[in-house]
Amino acid sequence: MAEEPRPIEELTFREAMAELDGIVGVLESNTLELEESLASYERGVKLLAALQGRLSQAQQKVDVLMGELVADADDAARDTSLS
């Protein structure tokens, strides 16, 4: 009987990427039965969605941190004229 995979949320980003890479390799090898292929594909889709979500969250954090680096111009330097 096949071992139940770890929940995706428990995997590190690197572990999830490695598992997804393994799934792609197995699917490309065309060695699985239809049912196994579908189950692997489903797991791969879930892994991909989780990875994309994590990347999106990381990008948002980077954007926030980069925004903190940009100092607001003080009122004297700010152009308040209407063009």
C-alpha positions in Angstrom: 0.0 0.0 0.0 1.3 3.4 -0.9 2.4 5.8 1.8 0.2 8.8 2.3 2.1 12.0 1.3 2.8 14.7 3.8 0.3 17.5 3.9 1.5 20.3 1.5 1.4 23.0 4.2 4.0 21.0 6.2 6.5 20.9 3.3 9.2 23.5 3.0 9.3 25.4 -0.3 12.3 23.4 -1.4 10.6 20.1 -0.5 7.4 21.0 -2.3 9.5 22.0 -5.4 11.4 18.7 -5.3 8.2 16.7 -5.0 6.6 18.6 -7.9 9.7 18.0 -10.0 9.5 14.3 -9.1 5.9 14.2 -10.1 6.6 15.8 -13.4 9.4 13.3 -14.1 7.2 10.4 -13.3 4.3 11.7 -15.4 6.6 12.4 -18.3 8.0 8.8 -18.1 4.5 7.5 -18.9 5.0 4.5 -16.5 2.0 5.0 -14.3 -1.5 3.5 -14.6 -4.2 6.0 -15.4 -5.5 6.2 -11.8 -2.0 6.8 -10.5 -1.4 9.4 -13.1 -4.5 11.2 -12.2 -3.7 11.1 -8.5 -0.1 12.4 -9.2 -1.4 15.1 -11.5 -3.9 16.2 -8.8 -1.1 16.4 -6.2 1.1 18.3 -8.6 -1.7 20.9 -9.2 -2.1 21.3 -5.5 1.7 21.7 -5.0 1.9 24.2 -7.8 -0.9 26.3 -6.4 0.7 26.2 -2.9 4.1 27.2 -4.4 2.6 30.1 -6.4 0.8 31.3 -3.3 4.0 31.2 -1.3 5.9 33.1 -4.0 3.1 35.7 -4.1 3.3 36.1 -0.3 7.1 36.4 -0.5 6.8 39.1 -3.3 4.4 41.1 -1.2 6.8 41.0 1.8 9.6 42.1 -0.5 7.5 44.9 -1.8 6.6 46.1 1.7 10.3 45.9 2.7 11.4 47.8 -0.4 8.7 50.4 0.3 10.1 51.0 3.8 13.5 51.7 2.2 12.1 54.5 0.1 12.0 57.6 2.3 9.1 60.0 1.8 10.0 63.4 0.5 9.5 66.1 3.1 7.0 68.8 2.5 9.6 71.4 1.4 10.9 69.0 -1.3 7.5 67.8 -2.5 6.1 69.4 -5.6 2.7 70.7 -4.6 2.0 72.8 -7.7 -0.8 71.9 -10.0 0.3 71.3 -13.5 
